[in-house]
Amino acid sequence: MEKEAQLPKKKNVPRLILIAVISVALMIGGGTIGSLITSGKAKEWITSFNKKEVESILVPQEEFVVNLKANDGTLGDFLKIEMSVETNDKEKETILTEKAAIVRDAIISVLRNKSTANIFDESEGVLVIKHEIISKINQSLGSEVASDLYITNIVMQ
């Protein structure tokens, strides 16, 4: 009879240990989740799963040959430049190709106001004209169509 009385007590000890281990695991997990939520990392993690792969589409432009202003304001040297406009949607690619004349006009209007002294100005390691051209294209088309610009060839004489 003594053995039967001791058996239930032995079963209670592993249950207590199991309950303690589960409680500690829940506290650690809850603390981790709580800190992720308050720091904003959980939202980043969740949105990274929901994020679709952004498609990068390059729309090459025809070659541009533009007269540059000389430092005294008269027409001086010329610039020969080739570039591709990047977009991230098939519909935007269609807009860029269908409205090629508007895109070319926007690019030329930026380039013709540059001089030999400031055509290669950089800001944070990137040519300033790239940002100006992207901005002008988007302004001319009335929406954020161009996301980036890649200069594939540039010659100034």
MDAnalysis code that builds the backbone (N, CA, C; Angstrom):
import MDAnalysis as mda
import numpy as np

u = mda.Universe.empty(471, n_residues=157, atom_resindex=np.repeat(np.arange(157), 3), trajectory=True)
u.add_TopologyAttr("name", ["N", "CA", "C"] * 157)
u.add_TopologyAttr("resid", np.arange(1, 158))
u.add_TopologyAttr("resname", ["MET", "GLU", "LYS", "GLU", "ALA", "GLN", "LEU", "PRO", "LYS", "LYS", "LYS", "ASN", "VAL", "PRO", "ARG", "LEU", "ILE", "LEU", "ILE", "ALA", "VAL", "ILE", "SER", "VAL", "ALA", "LEU", "MET", "ILE", "GLY", "GLY", "GLY", "THR", "ILE", "GLY", "SER", "LEU", "ILE", "THR", "SER", "GLY", "LYS", "ALA", "LYS", "GLU", "TRP", "ILE", "THR", "SER", "PHE", "ASN", "LYS", "LYS", "GLU", "VAL", "GLU", "SER", "ILE", "LEU", "VAL", "PRO", "GLN", "GLU", "GLU", "PHE", "VAL", "VAL", "ASN", "LEU", "LYS", "ALA", "ASN", "ASP", "GLY", "THR", "LEU", "GLY", "ASP", "PHE", "LEU", "LYS", "ILE", "GLU", "MET", "SER", "VAL", "GLU", "THR", "ASN", "ASP", "LYS", "GLU", "LYS", "GLU", "THR", "ILE", "LEU", "THR", "GLU", "LYS", "ALA", "ALA", "ILE", "VAL", "ARG", "ASP", "ALA", "ILE", "ILE", "SER", "VAL", "LEU", "ARG", "ASN", "LYS", "SER", "THR", "ALA", "ASN", "ILE", "PHE", "ASP", "GLU", "SER", "GLU", "GLY", "VAL", "LEU", "VAL", "ILE", "LYS", "HIS", "GLU", "ILE", "ILE", "SER", "LYS", "ILE", "ASN", "GLN", "SER", "LEU", "GLY", "SER", "GLU", "VAL", "ALA", "SER", "ASP", "LEU", "TYR", "ILE", "THR", "ASN", "ILE", "VAL", "MET", "GLN"])
u.atoms.positions = np.array([
    [0.780, -1.191, 0.000],
    [0.000, 0.000, 0.000],
    [0.833, 1.271, 0.000],
    [1.950, 1.202, 0.603],
    [2.822, 2.363, 0.620],
    [3.288, 2.721, -0.798],
    [3.517, 1.710, -1.617],
    [3.952, 1.967, -2.991],
    [2.851, 2.667, -3.795],
    [1.612, 2.255, -3.599],
    [0.507, 2.875, -4.316],
    [0.323, 4.326, -3.906],
    [0.593, 4.659, -2.661],
    [0.433, 6.021, -2.181],
    [1.545, 6.921, -2.721],
    [2.719, 6.346, -2.956],
    [3.832, 7.145, -3.450],
    [3.747, 7.407, -4.962],
    [3.115, 6.527, -5.705],
    [3.041, 6.679, -7.154],
    [2.365, 7.983, -7.598],
    [1.224, 8.351, -7.056],
    [0.630, 9.601, -7.495],
    [1.511, 10.817, -7.202],
    [2.270, 10.804, -6.123],
    [3.145, 11.917, -5.807],
    [4.256, 12.037, -6.851],
    [4.786, 10.935, -7.336],
    [5.836, 10.973, -8.345],
    [5.299, 11.519, -9.663],
    [4.063, 11.227, -9.997],
    [3.472, 11.742, -11.224],
    [3.223, 13.245, -11.129],
    [2.969, 13.754, -9.947],
    [2.725, 15.180, -9.768],
    [3.993, 15.999, -9.971],
    [5.136, 15.477, -9.603],
    [6.393, 16.203, -9.746],
    [6.705, 16.457, -11.223],
    [6.616, 15.472, -12.130],
    [6.861, 15.775, -13.540],
    [5.828, 16.745, -14.121],
    [4.596, 16.682, -13.649],
    [3.585, 17.618, -14.128],
    [3.952, 19.043, -13.727],
    [4.414, 19.214, -12.505],
    [4.814, 20.539, -12.040],
    [5.996, 21.067, -12.851],
    [6.940, 20.193, -13.141],
    [8.102, 20.597, -13.950],
    [7.638, 20.963, -15.362],
    [6.748, 20.164, -15.932],
    [6.227, 20.431, -17.264],
    [5.464, 21.760, -17.296],
    [4.649, 21.996, -16.299],
    [3.901, 23.257, -16.214],
    [4.868, 24.432, -16.063],
    [5.909, 24.279, -15.270],
    [6.892, 25.346, -15.075],
    [7.641, 25.632, -16.374],
    [8.031, 24.595, -17.111],
    [8.753, 24.768, -18.373],
    [7.859, 25.461, -19.407],
    [6.605, 25.041, -19.495],
    [5.674, 25.665, -20.440],
    [5.432, 27.120, -20.062],
    [5.292, 27.391, -18.763],
    [5.075, 28.769, -18.307],
    [6.256, 29.661, -18.659],
    [7.468, 29.155, -18.438],
    [8.665, 29.931, -18.764],
    [8.746, 30.171, -20.272],
    [8.441, 29.149, -21.063],
    [8.481, 29.292, -22.518],
    [7.447, 30.316, -22.983],
    [6.260, 30.293, -22.412],
    [5.232, 31.266, -22.779],
    [5.635, 32.674, -22.376],
    [6.262, 32.836, -21.242],
    [6.700, 34.160, -20.809],
    [7.793, 34.698, -21.738],
    [8.738, 33.848, -22.107],
    [9.805, 34.278, -23.007],
    [9.227, 34.605, -24.383],
    [8.361, 33.742, -24.899],
    [7.737, 33.982, -26.197],
    [6.878, 35.231, -26.183],
    [6.107, 35.412, -25.127],
    [5.267, 36.603, -25.015],
    [6.094, 37.875, -24.928],
    [7.184, 37.816, -24.183],
    [8.068, 38.974, -24.071],
    [8.716, 39.308, -25.409],
    [9.120, 38.280, -26.136],
    [9.732, 38.500, -27.451],
    [8.723, 39.101, -28.427],
    [7.530, 38.540, -28.466],
    [6.496, 39.055, -29.366],
    [6.120, 40.486, -28.970],
    [6.018, 40.722, -27.679],
    [5.698, 42.070, -27.209],
    [6.750, 43.088, -27.603],
    [8.010, 42.714, -27.488],
    [9.072, 43.649, -27.862],
    [9.114, 43.861, -29.377],
    [8.795, 42.827, -30.154],
    [8.745, 42.987, -31.612],
    [7.621, 43.929, -32.019],
    [6.482, 43.794, -31.353],
    [5.337, 44.640, -31.700],
    [5.619, 46.093, -31.340],
    [6.177, 46.323, -30.172],
    [6.423, 47.705, -29.753],
    [7.555, 48.357, -30.543],
    [8.503, 47.572, -31.035],
    [9.609, 48.157, -31.799],
    [9.273, 48.316, -33.279],
    [8.172, 47.722, -33.743],
    [7.775, 47.863, -35.143],
    [8.377, 46.806, -36.054],
    [9.209, 45.951, -35.531],
    [9.830, 44.922, -36.364],
    [8.816, 43.883, -36.818],
    [7.794, 43.654, -36.024],
    [6.771, 42.673, -36.402],
    [6.047, 43.133, -37.662],
    [5.764, 44.419, -37.741],
    [5.073, 44.955, -38.913],
    [5.949, 44.812, -40.155],
    [7.249, 45.091, -40.013],
    [8.175, 44.914, -41.134],
    [8.208, 43.464, -41.581],
    [8.244, 42.566, -40.610],
    [8.321, 41.138, -40.894],
    [7.067, 40.674, -41.620],
    [5.898, 41.139, -41.172],
    [4.640, 40.737, -41.789],
    [4.525, 41.326, -43.190],
    [4.901, 42.590, -43.356],
    [4.802, 43.203, -44.682],
    [5.799, 42.602, -45.667],
    [6.916, 42.101, -45.172],
    [7.870, 41.469, -46.085],
    [7.292, 40.190, -46.687],
    [6.407, 39.518, -45.963],
    [5.756, 38.342, -46.514],
    [4.682, 38.721, -47.525],
    [4.023, 39.841, -47.292],
    [2.949, 40.277, -48.178],
    [3.455, 41.027, -49.398],
    [4.709, 41.444, -49.369],
    [5.270, 42.255, -50.439],
    [5.480, 41.410, -51.693],
    [5.003, 41.928, -52.804],
    [5.234, 41.256, -54.079],
    [6.589, 41.689, -54.606],
    [7.166, 40.831, -55.390],
    [8.414, 41.192, -56.059],
    [8.111, 42.345, -57.013],
    [8.836, 43.435, -56.859],
    [8.627, 44.583, -57.734],
    [9.375, 44.320, -59.032],
    [8.626, 44.388, -60.103],
    [9.208, 44.126, -61.406],
    [9.910, 45.382, -61.911],
    [11.103, 45.211, -62.403],
    [11.868, 46.328, -62.942],
    [11.843, 46.227, -64.458],
    [11.272, 47.258, -65.092],
    [11.157, 47.288, -66.545],
    [11.938, 48.492, -67.049],
    [12.854, 48.261, -67.975],
    [13.644, 49.340, -68.570],
    [13.090, 49.677, -69.944],
    [12.854, 50.966, -70.142],
    [12.369, 51.455, -71.436],
    [13.483, 52.303, -72.036],
    [14.220, 51.757, -73.015],
    [15.313, 52.523, -73.610],
    [14.787, 53.709, -74.410],
    [15.530, 54.791, -74.354],
    [15.188, 56.008, -75.092],
    [16.136, 56.136, -76.275],
    [15.673, 56.832, -77.288],
    [16.554, 57.080, -78.421],
    [17.668, 58.022, -77.994],
    [18.705, 58.061, -78.790],
    [19.853, 58.921, -78.499],
    [19.449, 60.393, -78.548],
    [20.006, 61.168, -77.623],
    [19.765, 62.611, -77.572],
    [21.055, 63.336, -77.919],
    [20.962, 64.342, -78.773],
    [22.072, 65.239, -79.048],
    [21.545, 66.644, -78.783],
    [22.119, 67.287, -77.764],
    [21.598, 68.570, -77.294],
    [22.740, 69.568, -77.183],
    [22.481, 70.808, -77.609],
    [23.449, 71.886, -77.399],
    [23.389, 72.306, -75.940],
    [24.562, 72.458, -75.337],
    [24.648, 72.926, -73.957],
    [24.957, 74.407, -73.942],
    [24.556, 75.056, -72.886],
    [24.896, 76.458, -72.710],
    [26.350, 76.554, -72.292],
    [27.041, 77.536, -72.835],
    [28.412, 77.799, -72.379],
    [28.311, 78.566, -71.067],
    [29.422, 78.700, -70.405],
    [29.432, 79.401, -69.122],
    [28.969, 80.852, -69.251],
    [29.102, 81.454, -70.424],
    [28.657, 82.843, -70.605],
    [27.207, 82.938, -71.079],
    [26.498, 81.798, -71.185],
    [25.087, 81.804, -71.557],
    [24.820, 81.530, -73.018],
    [25.834, 81.578, -73.866],
    [25.636, 81.289, -75.287],
    [25.695, 79.776, -75.482],
    [25.256, 79.331, -76.650],
    [25.343, 77.911, -76.957],
    [26.782, 77.555, -77.248],
    [27.225, 76.485, -76.643],
    [28.621, 76.101, -76.800],
    [28.741, 74.652, -77.206],
    [29.144, 73.848, -76.293],
    [29.378, 72.432, -76.558],
    [28.049, 71.689, -76.741],
    [28.185, 70.444, -77.201],
    [26.989, 69.640, -77.308],
    [27.156, 68.379, -76.470],
    [26.032, 67.796, -76.134],
    [25.974, 66.601, -75.307],
    [25.263, 65.510, -76.087],
    [25.891, 64.356, -76.143],
    [25.271, 63.181, -76.747],
    [25.053, 62.198, -75.602],
    [23.803, 61.788, -75.405],
    [23.486, 60.950, -74.253],
    [22.445, 59.903, -74.638],
    [22.623, 58.715, -74.100],
    [21.660, 57.629, -74.259],
    [21.265, 57.175, -72.860],
    [19.986, 56.834, -72.700],
    [19.519, 56.443, -71.378],
    [18.334, 55.501, -71.488],
    [18.038, 54.856, -70.352],
    [16.854, 54.015, -70.224],
    [16.102, 54.461, -68.981],
    [14.797, 54.532, -69.101],
    [13.945, 54.911, -67.979],
    [13.403, 53.628, -67.353],
    [13.510, 53.557, -66.027],
    [13.026, 52.371, -65.317],
    [11.637, 52.644, -64.760],
    [10.777, 51.645, -64.886],
    [9.455, 51.687, -64.287],
    [9.189, 50.321, -63.659],
    [8.097, 50.191, -62.919],
    [7.865, 48.939, -62.195],
    [6.513, 48.319, -62.496],
    [5.937, 48.665, -63.634],
    [4.610, 48.164, -63.955],
    [4.437, 48.128, -65.474],
    [3.762, 47.099, -65.978],
    [3.531, 46.981, -67.421],
    [2.690, 48.144, -67.961],
    [1.723, 48.606, -67.169],
    [0.896, 49.737, -67.609],
    [1.742, 50.997, -67.738],
    [2.657, 51.200, -66.808],
    [3.528, 52.374, -66.862],
    [4.498, 52.269, -68.030],
    [4.920, 51.043, -68.348],
    [5.783, 50.852, -69.516],
    [5.030, 51.261, -70.780],
    [3.776, 50.890, -70.847],
    [2.947, 51.263, -71.998],
    [2.814, 52.778, -72.104],
    [2.630, 53.442, -70.967],
    [2.533, 54.905, -70.959],
    [3.822, 55.522, -71.487],
    [4.977, 54.993, -71.022],
    [6.268, 55.530, -71.459],
    [6.476, 55.351, -72.963],
    [6.047, 54.227, -73.504],
    [6.254, 54.002, -74.938],
    [5.229, 54.753, -75.780],
    [3.977, 54.820, -75.317],
    [2.950, 55.529, -76.083],
    [3.165, 57.034, -76.072],
    [3.679, 57.553, -74.976],
    [3.897, 58.997, -74.849],
    [5.383, 59.327, -74.942],
    [6.062, 58.660, -75.875],
    [7.507, 58.842, -76.051],
    [7.862, 60.280, -76.386],
    [7.007, 60.962, -77.148],
    [7.297, 62.353, -77.507],
    [7.288, 63.255, -76.273],
    [6.359, 63.024, -75.361],
    [6.298, 63.817, -74.123],
    [7.514, 63.531, -73.258],
    [7.913, 62.256, -73.209],
    [9.090, 61.868, -72.420],
    [10.341, 62.513, -73.005],
    [10.492, 62.446, -74.326],
    [11.660, 63.063, -74.968],
    [11.698, 64.568, -74.735],
    [10.543, 65.215, -74.826],
    [10.481, 66.648, -74.601],
    [10.887, 66.989, -73.162],
    [10.443, 66.192, -72.208],
    [10.799, 66.431, -70.808],
    [12.308, 66.294, -70.608],
    [12.890, 65.277, -71.221],
    [14.329, 65.050, -71.085],
    [15.109, 66.193, -71.738],
    [14.708, 66.581, -72.932],
    [15.401, 67.667, -73.641],
    [15.288, 68.981, -72.880],
    [14.125, 69.241, -72.279],
    [13.965, 70.504, -71.546],
    [14.892, 70.584, -70.335],
    [15.209, 69.445, -69.737],
    [16.172, 69.448, -68.627],
    [17.587, 69.627, -69.163],
    [17.918, 68.895, -70.207],
    [19.293, 68.910, -70.724],
    [19.668, 70.249, -71.362],
    [18.738, 70.887, -72.047],
    [19.089, 72.132, -72.746],
    [19.364, 73.286, -71.784],
    [18.930, 73.167, -70.538],
    [19.191, 74.207, -69.541],
    [20.477, 73.956, -68.755],
    [21.204, 72.919, -69.118],
    [22.464, 72.609, -68.443],
    [23.619, 73.257, -69.199],
    [24.655, 73.530, -68.456],
    [25.856, 74.086, -69.072],
    [26.983, 73.077, -68.948],
    [28.055, 73.366, -69.638],
    [29.207, 72.471, -69.573],
    [29.760, 72.385, -68.153],
    [29.518, 73.409, -67.365],
    [30.058, 73.438, -66.000],
    [29.242, 72.588, -65.031],
    [27.931, 72.434, -65.274],
    [27.122, 71.733, -64.280],
    [26.477, 70.435, -64.751],
    [26.819, 69.974, -65.926],
    [26.208, 68.744, -66.440],
    [26.615, 67.513, -65.614],
    [27.812, 67.543, -65.062],
    [28.293, 66.396, -64.297],
    [28.252, 66.631, -62.787],
    [27.435, 67.592, -62.332],
    [27.289, 67.822, -60.886],
    [26.709, 66.577, -60.231],
    [27.227, 66.257, -59.050],
    [26.763, 65.085, -58.321],
    [26.251, 65.475, -56.950],
    [25.291, 64.738, -56.475],
    [24.772, 64.872, -55.119],
    [24.679, 63.470, -54.545],
    [25.426, 63.217, -53.498],
    [25.480, 61.906, -52.852],
    [25.906, 60.824, -53.838],
    [26.826, 61.143, -54.725],
    [27.377, 60.169, -55.660],
    [26.520, 59.883, -56.874],
    [25.438, 60.624, -57.059],
    [24.541, 60.404, -58.193],
    [24.448, 61.698, -58.985],
    [24.452, 61.568, -60.310],
    [24.322, 62.760, -61.148],
    [23.001, 63.467, -60.849],
    [23.075, 64.761, -60.680],
    [21.890, 65.574, -60.359],
    [20.883, 65.531, -61.508],
    [21.379, 65.475, -62.732],
    [20.454, 65.487, -63.871],
    [19.544, 64.261, -63.876],
    [19.990, 63.151, -63.304],
    [19.139, 61.957, -63.250],
    [17.864, 62.251, -62.462],
    [18.008, 62.851, -61.286],
    [16.841, 63.182, -60.461],
    [15.964, 64.230, -61.140],
    [16.604, 65.204, -61.783],
    [15.848, 66.246, -62.466],
    [15.040, 65.663, -63.626],
    [15.646, 64.749, -64.376],
    [14.957, 64.147, -65.521],
    [13.787, 63.286, -65.042],
    [14.005, 62.472, -64.015],
    [12.921, 61.635, -63.474],
    [11.759, 62.512, -63.015],
    [12.092, 63.568, -62.291],
    [11.062, 64.479, -61.793],
    [10.298, 65.130, -62.936],
    [11.008, 65.567, -63.958],
    [10.377, 66.240, -65.105],
    [9.493, 65.267, -65.896],
    [9.942, 64.017, -66.067],
    [9.127, 63.016, -66.776],
    [7.822, 62.782, -66.017],
    [7.934, 62.554, -64.723],
    [6.748, 62.293, -63.903],
    [5.806, 63.499, -63.889],
    [6.373, 64.692, -63.841],
    [5.561, 65.914, -63.864],
    [4.847, 66.048, -65.211],
    [5.538, 65.761, -66.294],
    [4.952, 65.893, -67.633],
    [3.852, 64.863, -67.881],
    [4.027, 63.668, -67.332],
    [3.030, 62.611, -67.529],
    [1.916, 62.663, -66.491],
    [2.109, 63.433, -65.432],
    [1.060, 63.599, -64.432],
    [0.954, 62.500, -63.398],
    [1.921, 61.591, -63.355],
    [1.920, 60.535, -62.337],
    [3.332, 59.983, -62.178],
    [3.513, 59.181, -61.151],
    [4.824, 58.600, -60.867],
    [5.063, 57.397, -61.783],
    [5.481, 57.663, -62.987],
    [5.712, 56.608, -63.974],
    [7.164, 56.150, -63.937],
    [8.086, 57.087, -63.946],
    [9.518, 56.768, -63.937],
    [10.003, 56.623, -62.499],
    [10.683, 55.516, -62.219],
    [11.211, 55.318, -60.868],
    [12.724, 55.533, -60.815],
    [13.406, 55.314, -61.926],
    [14.851, 55.526, -61.967],
    [15.258, 55.774, -63.410],
    [16.513, 56.165, -63.568],
    [17.038, 56.477, -64.889],
    [18.461, 55.953, -64.961],
    [18.778, 55.281, -66.042],
    [20.118, 54.742, -66.230],
    [20.729, 55.360, -67.478],
    [21.846, 56.026, -67.291],
    [22.566, 56.621, -68.411],
    [23.495, 55.547, -68.965],
    [23.291, 55.200, -70.225],
    [24.076, 54.115, -70.818],
    [25.248, 54.630, -71.646],
    [25.190, 55.900, -72.062],
    [26.277, 56.472, -72.837],
    [26.173, 57.985, -72.720],
    [27.307, 58.627, -72.500],
    [27.303, 60.088, -72.395],
    [28.618, 60.615, -72.947],
    [28.509, 61.582, -73.878],
    [29.678, 62.201, -74.481],
    [29.419, 63.689, -74.541],
    [30.402, 64.486, -74.155],
    [30.277, 65.936, -74.241],
    [31.459, 66.456, -75.049],
    [31.168, 67.358, -75.985],
    [32.228, 67.918, -76.819],
    [31.996, 69.376, -77.028],
])
